[in-house]
Amino acid sequence: MDVSSSTQIPSDLSTPPYTLWQLVLYMLKLGTIGFGGPVALVGYMHRDLVERRAWISEADYKEGIALAQLAPGPLAAQLAIYLGYVHYRILGATLVGIAFVIPSFFMVLGIGWAYMRFGGLPWMQAVFYGVGAAVIGIIAMSAKKLTERSIGKDKLLWAIYLLLAVVTIVTESEIAALFIGSGILVWLWRYPPKIFTDGKGLSALVALPIAPLTNTASSETLIQIALFFTKAGAFVFGSGLAIVPFLYGGVVNEHKWLTEKQFVDAVAVAMITPGPVVITVGFIGYLIAGVKGAVVAALGTFLPCYLFTVIPAPYMKKYGKLPAIIAFVDGVTAAAIGAITGSVVVLAQRSIVDIPTIAIALITAGLLWRFKKLQEPVIIATAALIGLGIYPLLHT
């Protein structure tokens, strides 16, 4: 089946072109070897599930991206949960969400154990030096592909895309109100009179629940961890490392659970492990209160994003085919991809620090452009070895 036919597959097929277990296994694999953070992960899902396998339609993918950007929490995890919901509803969303998150959770648990056992892991910064630069090349190519396939030739969508890219670069944050405003702008631009005369589009949009913008551990410590990380998952908007400033303020400054160095190492763990970047909360939780702390921190962070996805999902499926809602989703999608593109620049400012890292990023992008079937884990492993070799020579 060619790529163009994949966009015509309706989400209400009585017999989806794949089984639930096939999707669960795919997400388990992606959570295990999917490096690059949210920008790369959402790109992999589009490439594999929409283009190559034609399991998910372009329309359903766009709805998932729009919903994930309108709600707080980690972008890639929310998109995965929504894609699980498309054909298999609550069971699909639940199993897919667990499959996507659990591999990287066990990885950070193991790293946390080694970190505590050996009094820190000095090699992590060296690995991050190489991997961080390669990740920039990977996410730059992912952003390029998403842009080409989602924005099209619509001048208004391009204007929104460019505006959000610039805003993200300048502010180094993702402003939720701009996503909503972009959707409303495209909605009103395409259907100005009809929306307000028959009321259907307006009532459908109002029906969509949008999130408000707004070692052995003691029970008291675990409660504090639960409350803090639930707050992080429920109220922090933006993908990837957007949660880092919030975590820093609470973990280092307010509660003093970790030192500055431990927190920097936690951010490095986020970048050198596959799966959702936010899973570093498991590493932080482990340093604070062992396995119990890791479990509580991860549940506190990911449970809100699960609820913010499955609760509005039925409304998105019910009203998502209305022309007004399609226009709204197109606007939010253009804004989201613009913000994703802008985040590439923001992350590059932190990872591209000298000539070797520039070279790693450019070579990575060039290889992915030239060899379409080149697997990202091979690039990540090579970049890690380069980092281990070069970093000590440059920082002695």
DOLO-62846 format. One record per residue (C-alpha): chain; x, y, z. Coordinates in steps of 0.02 Angstrom, whole numbers, plus 50000, padded with zeros to 5 digits. Layout:
REM DOLO-62846
+---+-------+-------+-------+
! c !  east ! north !    up !
+---+-------+-------+-------+
! A !     X !     Y !     Z !
...
+---+-------+-------+-------+
***
This chain:
REM DOLO-62846
+---+-------+-------+-------+
! c !  east ! north !    up !
+---+-------+-------+-------+
! A ! 50000 ! 50000 ! 50000 !
! A ! 50070 ! 50171 ! 49955 !
! A ! 50086 ! 50320 ! 50071 !
! A ! 49943 ! 50417 ! 49992 !
! A ! 49820 ! 50278 ! 50027 !
! A ! 49868 ! 50277 ! 50210 !
! A ! 49789 ! 50446 ! 50236 !
! A ! 49620 ! 50379 ! 50180 !
! A ! 49603 ! 50244 ! 50314 !
! A ! 49459 ! 50290 ! 50429 !
! A ! 49485 ! 50271 ! 50615 !
! A ! 49315 ! 50188 ! 50639 !
! A ! 49357 ! 50030 ! 50540 !
! A ! 49273 ! 49878 ! 50618 !
! A ! 49431 ! 49780 ! 50577 !
! A ! 49588 ! 49887 ! 50595 !
! A ! 49736 ! 49841 ! 50483 !
! A ! 49835 ! 49787 ! 50635 !
! A ! 49806 ! 49701 ! 50801 !
! A ! 49820 ! 49784 ! 50970 !
! A ! 49969 ! 49675 ! 51012 !
! A ! 50059 ! 49728 ! 50854 !
! A ! 50042 ! 49910 ! 50908 !
! A ! 50094 ! 49869 ! 51087 !
! A ! 50249 ! 49778 ! 51024 !
! A ! 50291 ! 49925 ! 50910 !
! A ! 50279 ! 50048 ! 51056 !
! A ! 50381 ! 49931 ! 51166 !
! A ! 50517 ! 49931 ! 51032 !
! A ! 50506 ! 50120 ! 51009 !
! A ! 50520 ! 50146 ! 51196 !
! A ! 50674 ! 50034 ! 51197 !
! A ! 50774 ! 50102 ! 51049 !
! A ! 50689 ! 50268 ! 51009 !
! A ! 50822 ! 50399 ! 51042 !
! A ! 50808 ! 50586 ! 51012 !
! A ! 50672 ! 50645 ! 51131 !
! A ! 50495 ! 50700 ! 51085 !
! A ! 50537 ! 50782 ! 50918 !
! A ! 50616 ! 50622 ! 50852 !
! A ! 50487 ! 50506 ! 50933 !
! A ! 50335 ! 50591 ! 50856 !
! A ! 50429 ! 50587 ! 50690 !
! A ! 50461 ! 50400 ! 50707 !
! A ! 50276 ! 50369 ! 50742 !
! A ! 50225 ! 50464 ! 50586 !
! A ! 50355 ! 50376 ! 50479 !
! A ! 50315 ! 50201 ! 50542 !
! A ! 50129 ! 50204 ! 50580 !
! A ! 50063 ! 50328 ! 50450 !
! A ! 50183 ! 50314 ! 50303 !
! A ! 50258 ! 50140 ! 50304 !
! A ! 50129 ! 50029 ! 50388 !
! A ! 49971 ! 50132 ! 50356 !
! A ! 49898 ! 50083 ! 50525 !
! A ! 49851 ! 50262 ! 50571 !
! A ! 49775 ! 50393 ! 50456 !
! A ! 49852 ! 50564 ! 50433 !
! A ! 49694 ! 50641 ! 50507 !
! A ! 49705 ! 50536 ! 50666 !
! A ! 49889 ! 50576 ! 50684 !
! A ! 49854 ! 50762 ! 50670 !
! A ! 49715 ! 50748 ! 50799 !
! A ! 49836 ! 50662 ! 50917 !
! A ! 49969 ! 50796 ! 50894 !
! A ! 49840 ! 50934 ! 50922 !
! A ! 49772 ! 50854 ! 51080 !
! A ! 49947 ! 50821 ! 51148 !
! A ! 49996 ! 51004 ! 51123 !
! A ! 49837 ! 51072 ! 51202 !
! A ! 49860 ! 50972 ! 51362 !
! A ! 50004 ! 50979 ! 51486 !
! A ! 50126 ! 50836 ! 51498 !
! A ! 50252 ! 50745 ! 51386 !
! A ! 50209 ! 50761 ! 51200 !
! A ! 50271 ! 50592 ! 51137 !
! A ! 50188 ! 50491 ! 51276 !
! A ! 50021 ! 50579 ! 51248 !
! A ! 50030 ! 50550 ! 51060 !
! A ! 50068 ! 50365 ! 51088 !
! A ! 49921 ! 50350 ! 51208 !
! A ! 49804 ! 50435 ! 51084 !
! A ! 49860 ! 50323 ! 50940 !
! A ! 49823 ! 50173 ! 51051 !
! A ! 49649 ! 50245 ! 51081 !
! A ! 49610 ! 50271 ! 50895 !
! A ! 49557 ! 50091 ! 50859 !
! A ! 49564 ! 50005 ! 51028 !
! A ! 49496 ! 50139 ! 51145 !
! A ! 49537 ! 50134 ! 51332 !
! A ! 49621 ! 49963 ! 51331 !
! A ! 49729 ! 50014 ! 51183 !
! A ! 49775 ! 50181 ! 51260 !
! A ! 49822 ! 50099 ! 51425 !
! A ! 49927 ! 49956 ! 51356 !
! A ! 50013 ! 50066 ! 51227 !
! A ! 50054 ! 50198 ! 51358 !
! A ! 50130 ! 50067 ! 51474 !
! A ! 50228 ! 49985 ! 51333 !
! A ! 50299 ! 50151 ! 51277 !
! A ! 50357 ! 50207 ! 51449 !
! A ! 50409 ! 50048 ! 51538 !
! A ! 50573 ! 50007 ! 51444 !
! A ! 50654 ! 50175 ! 51479 !
! A ! 50588 ! 50170 ! 51658 !
! A ! 50684 ! 50010 ! 51692 !
! A ! 50837 ! 50084 ! 51607 !
! A ! 50841 ! 50238 ! 51719 !
! A ! 50808 ! 50126 ! 51869 !
! A ! 50966 ! 50028 ! 51825 !
! A ! 51066 ! 50187 ! 51796 !
! A ! 51003 ! 50255 ! 51961 !
! A ! 51061 ! 50098 ! 52052 !
! A ! 51234 ! 50109 ! 51971 !
! A ! 51243 ! 50295 ! 52008 !
! A ! 51210 ! 50267 ! 52193 !
! A ! 51319 ! 50110 ! 52202 !
! A ! 51474 ! 50190 ! 52125 !
! A ! 51454 ! 50367 ! 52189 !
! A ! 51413 ! 50450 ! 52023 !
! A ! 51448 ! 50406 ! 51841 !
! A ! 51580 ! 50524 ! 51768 !
! A ! 51564 ! 50443 ! 51596 !
! A ! 51386 ! 50509 ! 51576 !
! A ! 51443 ! 50684 ! 51528 !
! A ! 51561 ! 50611 ! 51398 !
! A ! 51422 ! 50505 ! 51323 !
! A ! 51305 ! 50654 ! 51325 !
! A ! 51436 ! 50757 ! 51233 !
! A ! 51428 ! 50641 ! 51082 !
! A ! 51247 ! 50584 ! 51095 !
! A ! 51179 ! 50759 ! 51123 !
! A ! 51257 ! 50820 ! 50961 !
! A ! 51194 ! 50669 ! 50863 !
! A ! 51020 ! 50695 ! 50933 !
! A ! 51018 ! 50870 ! 50857 !
! A ! 51049 ! 50796 ! 50685 !
! A ! 50912 ! 50666 ! 50713 !
! A ! 50779 ! 50787 ! 50773 !
! A ! 50823 ! 50913 ! 50637 !
! A ! 50784 ! 50782 ! 50505 !
! A ! 50625 ! 50730 ! 50597 !
! A ! 50566 ! 50911 ! 50604 !
! A ! 50604 ! 50931 ! 50418 !
! A ! 50499 ! 50779 ! 50372 !
! A ! 50354 ! 50831 ! 50484 !
! A ! 50355 ! 51005 ! 50408 !
! A ! 50355 ! 50941 ! 50229 !
! A ! 50212 ! 50821 ! 50257 !
! A ! 50098 ! 50922 ! 50373 !
! A ! 50106 ! 51105 ! 50322 !
! A ! 50079 ! 51088 ! 50135 !
! A ! 50058 ! 51247 ! 50032 !
! A ! 49935 ! 51339 ! 50144 !
! A ! 50007 ! 51513 ! 50172 !
! A ! 49914 ! 51540 ! 50336 !
! A ! 49981 ! 51376 ! 50407 !
! A ! 50157 ! 51427 ! 50353 !
! A ! 50137 ! 51595 ! 50440 !
! A ! 50081 ! 51508 ! 50601 !
! A ! 50223 ! 51381 ! 50584 !
! A ! 50355 ! 51516 ! 50565 !
! A ! 50283 ! 51623 ! 50705 !
! A ! 50284 ! 51478 ! 50829 !
! A ! 50460 ! 51427 ! 50777 !
! A ! 50525 ! 51603 ! 50811 !
! A ! 50429 ! 51621 ! 50976 !
! A ! 50497 ! 51454 ! 51037 !
! A ! 50676 ! 51502 ! 50992 !
! A ! 50662 ! 51674 ! 51075 !
! A ! 50569 ! 51623 ! 51233 !
! A ! 50643 ! 51446 ! 51245 !
! A ! 50469 ! 51386 ! 51295 !
! A ! 50307 ! 51329 ! 51217 !
! A ! 50159 ! 51445 ! 51252 !
! A ! 49997 ! 51343 ! 51261 !
! A ! 49886 ! 51493 ! 51224 !
! A ! 49969 ! 51513 ! 51054 !
! A ! 49922 ! 51336 ! 51004 !
! A ! 49740 ! 51367 ! 51048 !
! A ! 49744 ! 51538 ! 50964 !
! A ! 49817 ! 51462 ! 50806 !
! A ! 49679 ! 51333 ! 50797 !
! A ! 49544 ! 51465 ! 50821 !
! A ! 49624 ! 51578 ! 50691 !
! A ! 49622 ! 51444 ! 50554 !
! A ! 49446 ! 51392 ! 50605 !
! A ! 49379 ! 51570 ! 50589 !
! A ! 49478 ! 51605 ! 50431 !
! A ! 49409 ! 51454 ! 50338 !
! A ! 49231 ! 51454 ! 50406 !
! A ! 49188 ! 51628 ! 50472 !
! A ! 49000 ! 51643 ! 50440 !
! A ! 48940 ! 51464 ! 50450 !
! A ! 49017 ! 51430 ! 50619 !
! A ! 48920 ! 51567 ! 50703 !
! A ! 48756 ! 51544 ! 50609 !
! A ! 48721 ! 51360 ! 50638 !
! A ! 48819 ! 51342 ! 50802 !
! A ! 48878 ! 51165 ! 50764 !
! A ! 49063 ! 51203 ! 50752 !
! A ! 49059 ! 51312 ! 50906 !
! A ! 48965 ! 51185 ! 51012 !
! A ! 49085 ! 51048 ! 50955 !
! A ! 49237 ! 51151 ! 51003 !
! A ! 49163 ! 51196 ! 51171 !
! A ! 49130 ! 51011 ! 51202 !
! A ! 49316 ! 50974 ! 51193 !
! A ! 49385 ! 50974 ! 51370 !
! A ! 49545 ! 51075 ! 51368 !
! A ! 49663 ! 51067 ! 51515 !
! A ! 49670 ! 51227 ! 51619 !
! A ! 49819 ! 51338 ! 51587 !
! A ! 49853 ! 51344 ! 51740 !
! A ! 50844 ! 50255 ! 52496 !
! A ! 50715 ! 50185 ! 52619 !
! A ! 50590 ! 50323 ! 52614 !
! A ! 50465 ! 50381 ! 52742 !
! A ! 50281 ! 50389 ! 52698 !
! A ! 50292 ! 50578 ! 52715 !
! A ! 50432 ! 50587 ! 52585 !
! A ! 50336 ! 50476 ! 52464 !
! A ! 50182 ! 50587 ! 52483 !
! A ! 50288 ! 50741 ! 52448 !
! A ! 50360 ! 50656 ! 52294 !
! A ! 50186 ! 50607 ! 52234 !
! A ! 50117 ! 50782 ! 52256 !
! A ! 50265 ! 50869 ! 52174 !
! A ! 50278 ! 50756 ! 52021 !
! A ! 50090 ! 50751 ! 51996 !
! A ! 50094 ! 50940 ! 51992 !
! A ! 50236 ! 50932 ! 51865 !
! A ! 50137 ! 50813 ! 51754 !
! A ! 49973 ! 50910 ! 51770 !
! A ! 50027 ! 51090 ! 51749 !
! A ! 50188 ! 51098 ! 51646 !
! A ! 50156 ! 51130 ! 51461 !
! A ! 50284 ! 51096 ! 51325 !
! A ! 50377 ! 50945 ! 51262 !
! A ! 50542 ! 50866 ! 51308 !
! A ! 50650 ! 50970 ! 51423 !
! A ! 50515 ! 51100 ! 51458 !
! A ! 50488 ! 51016 ! 51626 !
! A ! 50671 ! 51037 ! 51678 !
! A ! 50658 ! 51215 ! 51752 !
! A ! 50506 ! 51162 ! 51854 !
! A ! 50596 ! 51007 ! 51918 !
! A ! 50751 ! 51108 ! 51960 !
! A ! 50651 ! 51232 ! 52063 !
! A ! 50568 ! 51096 ! 52166 !
! A ! 50698 ! 50958 ! 52175 !
! A ! 50853 ! 51067 ! 52206 !
! A ! 50793 ! 51234 ! 52275 !
! A ! 50632 ! 51198 ! 52368 !
! A ! 50645 ! 51020 ! 52436 !
! A ! 50835 ! 51004 ! 52421 !
! A ! 50819 ! 50821 ! 52373 !
! A ! 50966 ! 50829 ! 52251 !
! A ! 51124 ! 50932 ! 52232 !
! A ! 51159 ! 51038 ! 52078 !
! A ! 51278 ! 50904 ! 52010 !
! A ! 51153 ! 50764 ! 52036 !
! A ! 51020 ! 50863 ! 51945 !
! A ! 51135 ! 50899 ! 51797 !
! A ! 51173 ! 50712 ! 51790 !
! A ! 50985 ! 50678 ! 51790 !
! A ! 50965 ! 50789 ! 51637 !
! A ! 51107 ! 50695 ! 51552 !
! A ! 51018 ! 50532 ! 51590 !
! A ! 50864 ! 50603 ! 51503 !
! A ! 50963 ! 50636 ! 51345 !
! A ! 51062 ! 50474 ! 51333 !
! A ! 50917 ! 50353 ! 51363 !
! A ! 50783 ! 50309 ! 51235 !
! A ! 50597 ! 50338 ! 51255 !
! A ! 50515 ! 50494 ! 51328 !
! A ! 50638 ! 50621 ! 51397 !
! A ! 50527 ! 50651 ! 51548 !
! A ! 50565 ! 50474 ! 51611 !
! A ! 50714 ! 50553 ! 51698 !
! A ! 50588 ! 50582 ! 51840 !
! A ! 50612 ! 50397 ! 51877 !
! A ! 50799 ! 50425 ! 51898 !
! A ! 50767 ! 50575 ! 52011 !
! A ! 50640 ! 50478 ! 52113 !
! A ! 50764 ! 50335 ! 52135 !
! A ! 50900 ! 50452 ! 52201 !
! A ! 50775 ! 50524 ! 52325 !
! A ! 50690 ! 50368 ! 52389 !
! A ! 50747 ! 50212 ! 52298 !
! A ! 50630 ! 50103 ! 52194 !
! A ! 50475 ! 50166 ! 52284 !
! A ! 50524 ! 50345 ! 52247 !
! A ! 50554 ! 50303 ! 52063 !
! A ! 50384 ! 50220 ! 52045 !
! A ! 50291 ! 50360 ! 52134 !
! A ! 50379 ! 50496 ! 52034 !
! A ! 50344 ! 50409 ! 51868 !
! A ! 50161 ! 50376 ! 51910 !
! A ! 50138 ! 50554 ! 51970 !
! A ! 50209 ! 50624 ! 51808 !
! A ! 50126 ! 50509 ! 51681 !
! A ! 49954 ! 50478 ! 51757 !
! A ! 49895 ! 50658 ! 51724 !
! A ! 49951 ! 50649 ! 51542 !
! A ! 49858 ! 50484 ! 51523 !
! A ! 49698 ! 50560 ! 51593 !
! A ! 49717 ! 50720 ! 51490 !
! A ! 49723 ! 50608 ! 51335 !
! A ! 49589 ! 50475 ! 51363 !
! A ! 49458 ! 50593 ! 51438 !
! A ! 49446 ! 50713 ! 51289 !
! A ! 49485 ! 50578 ! 51159 !
! A ! 49302 ! 50524 ! 51134 !
! A ! 49254 ! 50705 ! 51098 !
! A ! 49396 ! 50720 ! 50974 !
! A ! 49338 ! 50561 ! 50885 !
! A ! 49155 ! 50615 ! 50888 !
! A ! 49178 ! 50792 ! 50824 !
! A ! 49347 ! 50777 ! 50739 !
! A ! 49276 ! 50756 ! 50563 !
! A ! 49177 ! 50919 ! 50566 !
! A ! 49254 ! 51046 ! 50446 !
! A ! 49271 ! 51174 ! 50585 !
! A ! 49364 ! 51052 ! 50697 !
! A ! 49475 ! 50996 ! 50552 !
! A ! 49522 ! 51178 ! 50527 !
! A ! 49555 ! 51199 ! 50713 !
! A ! 49665 ! 51043 ! 50715 !
! A ! 49761 ! 51102 ! 50561 !
! A ! 49799 ! 51266 ! 50649 !
! A ! 49857 ! 51182 ! 50809 !
! A ! 49961 ! 51057 ! 50709 !
! A ! 50049 ! 51196 ! 50613 !
! A ! 50086 ! 51284 ! 50778 !
! A ! 50147 ! 51121 ! 50857 !
! A ! 50265 ! 51079 ! 50715 !
! A ! 50329 ! 51259 ! 50716 !
! A ! 50365 ! 51243 ! 50902 !
! A ! 50449 ! 51074 ! 50872 !
! A ! 50560 ! 51152 ! 50739 !
! A ! 50602 ! 51297 ! 50855 !
! A ! 50647 ! 51175 ! 50994 !
! A ! 50781 ! 51101 ! 50881 !
! A ! 50871 ! 51269 ! 50887 !
! A ! 50845 ! 51285 ! 51076 !
! A ! 50916 ! 51112 ! 51109 !
! A ! 51059 ! 51142 ! 50987 !
! A ! 51115 ! 51292 ! 51090 !
! A ! 51144 ! 51172 ! 51236 !
! A ! 51218 ! 51026 ! 51141 !
! A ! 51320 ! 51107 ! 51000 !
! A ! 51464 ! 51184 ! 51095 !
! A ! 51619 ! 51165 ! 50986 !
! A ! 51683 ! 51106 ! 50816 !
! A ! 51674 ! 50918 ! 50853 !
! A ! 51491 ! 50930 ! 50907 !
! A ! 51449 ! 51034 ! 50753 !
! A ! 51531 ! 50899 ! 50647 !
! A ! 51436 ! 50758 ! 50735 !
! A ! 51269 ! 50845 ! 50711 !
! A ! 51299 ! 50884 ! 50526 !
! A ! 51365 ! 50710 ! 50487 !
! A ! 51214 ! 50633 ! 50575 !
! A ! 51091 ! 50738 ! 50473 !
! A ! 51187 ! 50700 ! 50313 !
! A ! 51188 ! 50512 ! 50344 !
! A ! 51001 ! 50509 ! 50381 !
! A ! 50966 ! 50610 ! 50225 !
! A ! 51075 ! 50500 ! 50115 !
! A ! 51034 ! 50329 ! 50189 !
! A ! 50846 ! 50320 ! 50220 !
! A ! 50851 ! 50151 ! 50307 !
! A ! 50994 ! 50191 ! 50425 !
! A ! 50940 ! 50148 ! 50603 !
! A ! 50955 ! 50288 ! 50732 !
! A ! 51019 ! 50173 ! 50873 !
! A ! 51174 ! 50137 ! 50766 !
! A ! 51208 ! 50324 ! 50755 !
! A ! 51179 ! 50349 ! 50941 !
! A ! 51297 ! 50206 ! 50988 !
! A ! 51432 ! 50275 ! 50873 !
! A ! 51409 ! 50452 ! 50941 !
! A ! 51423 ! 50386 ! 51119 !
! A ! 51588 ! 50302 ! 51080 !
! A ! 51652 ! 50461 ! 50996 !
! A ! 51601 ! 50560 ! 51151 !
! A ! 51692 ! 50439 ! 51266 !
! A ! 51848 ! 50459 ! 51160 !
! A ! 51847 ! 50646 ! 51127 !
! A ! 51772 ! 50723 ! 51284 !
! A ! 51913 ! 50675 ! 51405 !
! A ! 52042 ! 50747 ! 51284 !
! A ! 51953 ! 50914 ! 51274 !
! A ! 51905 ! 50930 ! 51458 !
! A ! 52056 ! 50874 ! 51557 !
+---+-------+-------+-------+
***
